[in-house]
Amino acid sequence: MTEILKGLDHMYPAATCALHHSNPWELLVATILSAQCTDKRVNEVTPGLFRKYPTPEDFAAVKQEVLANDIRSTGFFNNKARSITGAAKMLVQKFGGKVPETMEEILTLPGVARKTGNVVLGTAYGISSGVVVDTHVQRIAARLDLTKNIDPVRIEQDLMKIIPREKWIIFSHQVILHGRALCVARKPKCAECELNPVCYAKDKTA
């Protein structure tokens, strides 16, 4: 594990969240929008969205079908609009308009599961509550033999046991970047990868 962490630090020393945001609420919205959608597309949609609805109160007041139309290009827009307006209403009513800083509380918001909770707590607040497990982390954790599980919650539990807590936040950012740059789903660019010597994936290309 030490060699893997060292390699990631060398390849991606300044890794950070790819979703553009200026506060925890914007990051929460962007993370909900990123489900089954590229971060690039989300970053194209959110500037106009946050100009139109600057605060959680604005999102709480908008009709769900109107918001769905605003976020149509991100896919699954009806579900996402329901989650975002629901989260905004609960945030205003229960949390004074502020995104909570504990996993227990943030998971009570509509549309928020552990992955979203970890993204927001880790990136917006610097709180190491767990390890973000998205499709990149899932794929690369399996390739590096860090887990035998396929369920994201169990993968996260496996990773939390072997990665030092102070590395939980940056590890996810690094692995997500790695999944986009080199360790892609098909034909990974193993010859360019510093983790090649410690990787025994069945689909290695070098």
MIGU-641730 format. One record per residue (C-alpha): x, y, z; residue in one letter. Coordinates in steps of 0.001 Angstrom, whole numbers. Layout:
MIGU-641730
<east X&north Y&up Z&type A>
...
This chain:
MIGU-641730
<east 0&north 0&up 0&type M>
<east 2912&north 2343&up 766&type T>
<east 4229&north 2012&up -2792&type E>
<east 790&north 2719&up -4248&type I>
<east 315&north 5850&up -2126&type L>
<east 3843&north 7024&up -2977&type K>
<east 3203&north 6514&up -6700&type G>
<east -102&north 8420&up -6573&type L>
<east 1549&north 11278&up -4658&type D>
<east 4253&north 11495&up -7320&type H>
<east 1857&north 11368&up -10283&type M>
<east -902&north 13586&up -8828&type Y>
<east 594&north 15779&up -6064&type P>
<east -2037&north 18513&up -6306&type A>
<east -5125&north 16375&up -6924&type A>
<east -8381&north 18043&up -5975&type T>
<east -12093&north 17816&up -6723&type C>
<east -12891&north 18387&up -10405&type A>
<east -16349&north 19821&up -9708&type L>
<east -16353&north 23625&up -9695&type H>
<east -17971&north 25176&up -6626&type H>
<east -17609&north 28139&up -4284&type S>
<east -19273&north 26733&up -1147&type N>
<east -20442&north 23412&up 388&type P>
<east -23997&north 23747&up -961&type W>
<east -22803&north 24263&up -4541&type E>
<east -20555&north 21212&up -4181&type L>
<east -23491&north 19171&up -2892&type L>
<east -25616&north 20169&up -5895&type V>
<east -22768&north 19508&up -8324&type A>
<east -22123&north 16079&up -6805&type T>
<east -25792&north 15106&up -7115&type I>
<east -25721&north 16271&up -10754&type L>
<east -22552&north 14245&up -11444&type S>
<east -24320&north 10883&up -11052&type A>
<east -24226&north 9108&up -14437&type Q>
<east -22791&north 12315&up -15922&type C>
<east -19318&north 13675&up -16624&type T>
<east -17807&north 16344&up -14388&type D>
<east -17119&north 18343&up -17562&type K>
<east -20834&north 18500&up -18379&type R>
<east -21735&north 19367&up -14767&type V>
<east -19200&north 22220&up -14808&type N>
<east -20864&north 23554&up -17979&type E>
<east -24293&north 23544&up -16322&type V>
<east -23584&north 24815&up -12795&type T>
<east -22345&north 28390&up -13450&type P>
<east -25680&north 29410&up -14983&type G>
<east -27595&north 27336&up -12454&type L>
<east -25961&north 29038&up -9469&type F>
<east -26494&north 32464&up -11013&type R>
<east -30197&north 31676&up -11357&type K>
<east -30482&north 30121&up -7879&type Y>
<east -27729&north 31621&up -5679&type P>
<east -28819&north 30086&up -2339&type T>
<east -30405&north 26921&up -905&type P>
<east -33506&north 29058&up -268&type E>
<east -33744&north 29728&up -4018&type D>
<east -33487&north 26015&up -4808&type F>
<east -36084&north 25233&up -2119&type A>
<east -38538&north 27663&up -3730&type A>
<east -38220&north 26553&up -7353&type V>
<east -40732&north 24128&up -8830&type K>
<east -39257&north 20704&up -9400&type Q>
<east -40228&north 20605&up -13087&type E>
<east -38589&north 23993&up -13704&type V>
<east -35320&north 22846&up -12112&type L>
<east -35516&north 19563&up -14050&type A>
<east -35566&north 21579&up -17271&type N>
<east -32569&north 23655&up -16106&type D>
<east -30481&north 20515&up -15498&type I>
<east -31864&north 18417&up -18381&type R>
<east -28470&north 17972&up -20076&type S>
<east -27018&north 16148&up -17048&type T>
<east -29411&north 13201&up -17508&type G>
<east -31820&north 11622&up -14988&type F>
<east -32995&north 15209&up -14500&type F>
<east -36323&north 14444&up -12814&type N>
<east -34708&north 12357&up -10072&type N>
<east -31894&north 14866&up -9637&type K>
<east -34332&north 17804&up -9447&type A>
<east -36351&north 15933&up -6803&type R>
<east -33197&north 15265&up -4768&type S>
<east -31877&north 18832&up -5037&type I>
<east -35148&north 20591&up -4169&type T>
<east -35740&north 18093&up -1357&type G>
<east -32231&north 18610&up 29&type A>
<east -32616&north 22395&up -222&type A>
<east -35922&north 22354&up 1674&type K>
<east -34524&north 20171&up 4448&type M>
<east -31378&north 22278&up 4633&type L>
<east -33426&north 25454&up 5096&type V>
<east -35944&north 23943&up 7527&type Q>
<east -33664&north 21750&up 9626&type K>
<east -30108&north 23047&up 9268&type F>
<east -30510&north 26813&up 8883&type G>
<east -29483&north 26690&up 5222&type G>
<east -26024&north 25283&up 6046&type K>
<east -24761&north 21923&up 4821&type V>
<east -24165&north 19788&up 7935&type P>
<east -20638&north 18732&up 8859&type E>
<east -21290&north 15161&up 10005&type T>
<east -21934&north 12070&up 7911&type M>
<east -24881&north 11121&up 10112&type E>
<east -26650&north 14434&up 9414&type E>
<east -25704&north 14812&up 5759&type I>
<east -27092&north 11338&up 4988&type L>
<east -30543&north 12538&up 6086&type T>
<east -30687&north 14864&up 3052&type L>
<east -32643&north 13544&up 35&type P>
<east -30380&north 12236&up -2734&type G>
<east -27317&north 11971&up -491&type V>
<east -25573&north 8615&up -4&type A>
<east -22081&north 7967&up 1391&type R>
<east -20259&north 8868&up -1830&type K>
<east -21841&north 12337&up -1972&type T>
<east -21398&north 12762&up 1779&type G>
<east -17691&north 11920&up 1536&type N>
<east -17173&north 14296&up -1407&type V>
<east -18780&north 17234&up 407&type V>
<east -17321&north 16596&up 3869&type L>
<east -13844&north 15911&up 2484&type G>
<east -13589&north 18647&up -139&type T>
<east -15680&north 21437&up 1403&type A>
<east -14850&north 20894&up 5076&type Y>
<east -11620&north 18857&up 5062&type G>
<east -13311&north 16185&up 7188&type I>
<east -12049&north 12623&up 6635&type S>
<east -15297&north 10745&up 7107&type S>
<east -14529&north 7974&up 4623&type G>
<east -13244&north 7258&up 1110&type V>
<east -15158&north 8357&up -1995&type V>
<east -15927&north 5276&up -4097&type V>
<east -16999&north 6153&up -7626&type D>
<east -16618&north 4032&up -10770&type T>
<east -12912&north 4944&up -11127&type H>
<east -12096&north 4083&up -7505&type V>
<east -14114&north 873&up -7795&type Q>
<east -12248&north -215&up -10938&type R>
<east -8753&north 728&up -9780&type I>
<east -9139&north -675&up -6252&type A>
<east -10008&north -4013&up -7892&type A>
<east -7103&north -3824&up -10357&type R>
<east -4648&north -3082&up -7543&type L>
<east -6121&north -5938&up -5485&type D>
<east -7140&north -3600&up -2654&type L>
<east -10588&north -5212&up -2464&type T>
<east -12455&north -8285&up -3615&type K>
<east -15841&north -6601&up -3144&type N>
<east -18029&north -5029&up -5814&type I>
<east -20430&north -3189&up -3500&type D>
<east -19257&north 453&up -3039&type P>
<east -19966&north 467&up 718&type V>
<east -17885&north -2665&up 1261&type R>
<east -15124&north -1376&up -1015&type I>
<east -15027&north 1784&up 1095&type E>
<east -14741&north -271&up 4283&type Q>
<east -11839&north -2255&up 2791&type D>
<east -10021&north 921&up 1724&type L>
<east -10533&north 2621&up 5093&type M>
<east -8776&north -315&up 6773&type K>
<east -5613&north -122&up 4668&type I>
<east -5260&north 3606&up 3847&type I>
<east -4119&north 6007&up 6598&type P>
<east -6964&north 8340&up 7573&type R>
<east -4988&north 11462&up 6639&type E>
<east -4841&north 10113&up 3072&type K>
<east -8544&north 9285&up 2638&type W>
<east -9503&north 12581&up 987&type I>
<east -6599&north 12992&up -1451&type I>
<east -6501&north 9259&up -2278&type F>
<east -9932&north 9466&up -3917&type S>
<east -9039&north 12609&up -5881&type H>
<east -5794&north 10990&up -7071&type Q>
<east -7422&north 7709&up -8096&type V>
<east -10227&north 9501&up -9956&type I>
<east -7642&north 11519&up -11915&type L>
<east -5669&north 8328&up -12528&type H>
<east -8801&north 6605&up -13814&type G>
<east -9333&north 9381&up -16328&type R>
<east -5705&north 9797&up -17402&type A>
<east -4161&north 6312&up -17492&type L>
<east -6083&north 3541&up -15744&type C>
<east -9038&north 3807&up -18105&type V>
<east -11724&north 1113&up -18330&type A>
<east -10592&north -302&up -21671&type R>
<east -6955&north -668&up -22710&type K>
<east -5341&north 1016&up -19679&type P>
<east -2085&north 2833&up -20454&type K>
<east 22&north 601&up -18190&type C>
<east 3348&north 1428&up -19878&type A>
<east 2988&north 5058&up -18689&type E>
<east 1877&north 4171&up -15154&type C>
<east 4155&north 4382&up -12118&type E>
<east 2008&north 1792&up -10352&type L>
<east 2741&north -817&up -13031&type N>
<east 5345&north -2682&up -10905&type P>
<east 2844&north -3230&up -8060&type V>
<east -205&north -3933&up -10239&type C>
<east -1265&north -7447&up -11170&type Y>
<east -4522&north -6698&up -12961&type A>
<east -5735&north -9329&up -15427&type K>
<east -6323&north -6714&up -18135&type D>
<east -2849&north -5141&up -17969&type K>
<east -1474&north -3945&up -21298&type T>
<east 2218&north -3806&up -20349&type A>
